[in-house]
Amino acid sequence: GPRAFCVFLFLLWRGQLGGSAMADVAEEEQAGSSPAEIHASGVVRDSIAAKGSNSYYYAHGGKKDDLTEAQRIDGDGTTQLASDVMKKLDVKESIQTEAKVKWREDYAWGDEKGKIKIYLEFPEGSLGSTVKIETKFEEFRFEAVVYGLPDGSEPQGVTNGEHRLSGKIDPEKCSWRINSSKSRLTVNLAKAEPEEGAWSTLKKHTISKATGWQ
């Protein structure tokens, strides 16, 4: 009757559902998944569904970086840094090894109408072929430096320093020479305005109200 027919449908429905569930389990077992792995995958899905990108499994379950195109760097990565350090050391060394000039005040000078002569004395034979003379002439300033003295001493020179010359000179006509005994350097300063007469002093001093003559 109707009751028996309902029981039949119920049993048929349970049989289909059970078969479907069993088929799913069998399919997962055939894929090599253990019951623990099946349970774990369910936990992962539940966590990601609940927390989204904040899920621990989402953060650690993404794709790994593709390193197939990465370039290999040999060494420890400090090559450029070492190069920079070497450059800095080179600059520092060049500053330290730059020769300091001893500016001498024991020179003599004289006015010879159109030019001023400055004399700087050295031990006889000192100014031979091994020395190098460097000069710089400006309208109101000069300097002459001797490098490579045979006794190995520091370079020595003469200059008017921070005080202007008493008169204007012509840089293009200035010169220097060494005497035959290689003991005297003579610097010739050509006057730009010889008509102004003789110089009373080599340097032009100014009067300071605070300290007096300078």
C-alpha positions in Angstrom: 0.0 0.0 0.0 1.0 3.7 0.3 3.0 3.0 3.4 5.1 0.3 1.8 5.8 2.6 -1.2 7.1 5.4 1.1 9.4 3.0 2.9 10.7 1.8 -0.5 11.5 5.4 -1.6 13.3 6.1 1.8 15.5 3.1 1.4 16.2 4.0 -2.2 17.2 7.5 -1.2 19.5 6.3 1.5 21.1 3.9 -0.9 21.9 6.6 -3.4 23.3 9.0 -0.8 25.5 6.4 0.7 26.7 5.4 -2.7 27.6 8.9 -3.6 29.5 9.5 -0.3 31.3 6.2 -0.7 32.2 7.1 -4.3 33.7 10.4 -3.1 35.8 8.7 -0.4 36.9 6.1 -2.9 37.9 8.8 -5.4 40.0 10.6 -2.8 41.6 7.4 -1.7 42.5 6.6 -5.3 44.1 10.0 -5.5 46.4 8.9 -2.6 45.0 11.1 0.1 44.9 9.7 3.6 42.0 10.5 6.0 44.3 12.9 7.9 45.1 14.8 4.7 41.5 15.0 3.8 40.7 16.4 7.2 43.6 18.9 7.0 42.5 20.2 3.6 39.1 20.8 5.1 40.6 22.8 7.9 42.6 24.9 5.4 39.4 25.6 3.4 37.5 26.5 6.5 40.2 28.9 7.8 40.6 30.7 4.4 36.8 30.9 4.1 36.5 32.4 7.6 39.5 34.8 7.6 40.3 35.4 3.9 43.8 36.9 3.3 44.4 37.1 7.1 44.4 33.3 7.4 47.7 31.7 8.3 47.1 29.1 5.6 46.4 31.8 3.0 49.7 33.7 3.8 51.8 30.5 3.8 50.0 28.6 1.1 50.5 31.0 -1.9 52.7 30.4 -4.9 56.4 30.3 -4.4 58.7 32.9 -6.1 59.9 31.9 -9.5 63.7 31.9 -9.3 64.3 30.5 -12.7 65.3 33.9 -14.1 67.3 35.1 -11.1 70.9 36.1 -11.7 73.6 34.6 -9.6 76.0 37.0 -7.8 79.4 35.6 -7.0 81.3 36.7 -3.9 79.9 38.2 -0.7 78.3 41.3 -2.2 80.9 43.7 -0.7 82.9 44.3 -3.9 81.4 47.7 -4.6 81.7 48.8 -1.0 85.3 47.8 -0.9 85.9 49.8 -4.0 84.3 52.9 -2.5 86.5 52.4 0.6 89.6 52.2 -1.5 88.7 55.4 -3.4 88.2 57.2 -0.1 91.6 55.9 1.2 93.3 57.1 -2.0 91.9 60.6 -1.5 93.0 60.6 2.1 96.4 59.4 1.2 96.9 62.1 -1.5 95.9 64.8 1.1 98.3 63.4 3.7 101.2 63.0 1.2 100.8 66.5 -0.3 104.0 68.3 0.5 103.9 71.3 2.9 105.9 74.3 1.9 108.2 76.1 4.3 107.8 79.7 3.6 111.1 81.5 4.4 111.4 85.0 5.7 115.2 85.2 5.5 115.2 86.5 2.0 116.7 89.7 0.6 115.2 92.1 -1.9 116.1 95.1 -4.0 114.6 97.7 -6.3 116.2 98.1 -9.7 114.0 100.7 -11.4 111.8 98.6 -13.7 111.9 95.5 -11.5 112.1 94.1 -8.0 114.6 91.3 -7.3 114.1 88.8 -4.4 117.1 86.6 -3.3 116.8 83.3 -1.5 120.0 81.6 -0.4 120.7 77.8 -0.1 123.8 75.7 0.7 126.2 75.7 -2.3 125.2 73.1 -4.9 121.7 72.6 -3.5 119.9 74.0 -6.5 121.2 71.4 -9.0 119.4 69.5 -11.7 117.3 67.5 -9.2 115.3 70.5 -8.0 112.1 71.8 -9.5 111.1 75.5 -9.3 107.4 76.3 -9.4 106.2 80.0 -9.5 103.0 81.8 -9.5 102.7 85.5 -10.4 99.6 87.7 -10.0 99.3 91.5 -10.2 99.8 92.0 -6.5 101.1 88.6 -5.4 103.9 86.1 -6.1 105.3 82.9 -4.9 108.2 80.7 -5.8 108.8 77.2 -4.4 111.8 74.9 -4.6 111.0 71.1 -4.7 113.4 68.2 -4.5 116.2 69.6 -2.4 119.1 67.1 -2.1 119.0 67.0 1.7 115.4 65.6 1.5 114.0 68.5 3.4 110.5 69.9 2.8 109.9 72.2 -0.1 111.0 75.8 0.6 109.7 79.0 -0.9 109.2 82.7 -0.8 106.0 84.8 -1.1 104.5 88.1 -0.1 101.7 86.0 1.5 98.5 87.8 2.5 100.0 91.3 2.2 99.8 92.9 -1.2 102.9 93.9 -3.0 103.7 97.6 -2.7 103.1 98.1 -6.4 101.5 96.3 -9.3 103.6 93.8 -11.3 103.3 92.3 -14.8 102.9 88.6 -14.4 103.8 87.9 -18.0 107.2 89.5 -17.6 108.2 88.0 -14.3 110.9 85.3 -14.1 113.4 83.5 -12.0 117.0 82.2 -12.3 119.6 80.2 -10.4 123.2 81.4 -10.0 126.2 79.4 -11.3 127.1 78.0 -7.8 123.6 76.6 -7.5 123.1 78.4 -4.1 120.8 81.3 -4.9 117.3 81.6 -6.3 116.6 85.0 -7.8 113.0 86.0 -8.5 112.4 89.0 -10.8 109.2 90.9 -10.4 108.6 93.2 -13.4 106.9 96.4 -12.4 103.7 97.2 -14.3 104.0 100.9 -13.5 107.8 101.6 -13.2 107.1 105.4 -13.6 105.8 105.4 -10.0 109.3 105.1 -8.8 111.1 103.0 -6.2 109.3 100.9 -3.7 110.0 101.8 -0.1 108.8 98.4 1.1 108.2 95.0 -0.6 104.8 94.6 0.9 102.0 97.1 1.4 101.0 97.2 5.1 97.7 98.5 6.3 97.0 100.2 9.6 94.5 98.4 11.9 92.8 100.5 14.6 92.6 97.4 16.8 96.2 96.0 16.4 98.2 98.7 14.7 100.5 97.9 11.8 99.9 94.7 9.9 
